[in-house]
Amino acid sequence: MTALLIMVSAAHGQRLNKAEAQLAREKICNEWLAQTKDKHKDAWQKKSITIGDRTMPFHVQVFDSKPADGYSLFISLHGGGNCPAEINDGQWKNQQVLYRPQHSVYIAPRAPYNDWDMWCKPGLDDFYQALIEMGVAFEDVNPDKVYLMGYSAGGDGVWRMAPRMADSWAAASMMAGHPGDVSLVNLRNLPYMIWCGARDYAYDRNSLDMIRGLQMDSLQRADPEGYIHETHIVEGKPHWMDRVDTAAVAWMARYKRNPYPRKIVWQQEEVLRKHFYWLSAPENELKRGMGIRLSCHDNIIDIEQCDYSQITLCLNDELVNLDKKVTIRFKGKNLFKKKLARTEECLRKTLNERGDMRYSFPATVTLKIPTALR
């Protein structure tokens, strides 16, 4: 029999009960909010983010009154692409007035590049993260009501950033963009809309977007509880759809992010990410195509696929009952069956790693999986 090696992450600090963990989390999140305001105050005042040698100006407009559960945040990506800066500037100004989502903070950033992939280059994840953090800290945005949308080259960006950062968005809508070679499997828990004119022939956008809609249909047939989507290939419309795509705003607003889905499909794309929902993978093993599939039910976590030598599960009482033993299985084999401690240190560490108050977890467990079992 093959020996099974298990590494359980050590729980440091005082063990907390459920109520104590909730109070500790509230305190830690309030501290994080104050630190985030201080971190981003200059960028928010200037309406411009600088990371490394790149700068992203952004336009902000607040629509209507704040709902009881906080504002929604719509991040809206302009068109243009590989063209003179003046054209992209014009597209940015157009995007600022293109949509008016109700009871929302509307942010239209200006891409820090003048290139076809100006919205999805490596490193742009940090810019999106900063926009979300600022919305939460300065405008009381609900982090579970953050939406991504974009037109033309902005749609290109949505095709890539929606799956890449699926755990950040409540829903996403792509307007008149090119899908490229992106995989759609990470959209399992992200409601997604596709809009394209039926006469948008350039770069085969119309036919390729239609094919991707059919792929989403197939994914949902195989997994009916996931892959919520709509595809609109608008008859008679070229690249400009005469604003029929504005229907996407109300559609997206119907959904809130579930940061703790009970089924996760995660595949690495060209730009690699260490975290996804309540999972983490070893940074030194990240590679395009590497995947994890698992589900959680009745205090049991069933891992169907894990291409890494180990996996870290970040857990809370919304996923499992931490007062009881948690069972973790890999391809039907028991890896772990123990109670996990809630600690303040874990709440703080996971929040600092993720920069998202909803991803502050009181417990983690890391399992090392031998190659023979993968």
Summary of the structure (lengths in Angstrom):
residues: 374
radius of gyration: 21.1
end to end distance: 14.8
largest distance: 66.3
contacts: 1258
relative contact order: 0.14
helix: 34%
strand: 28%
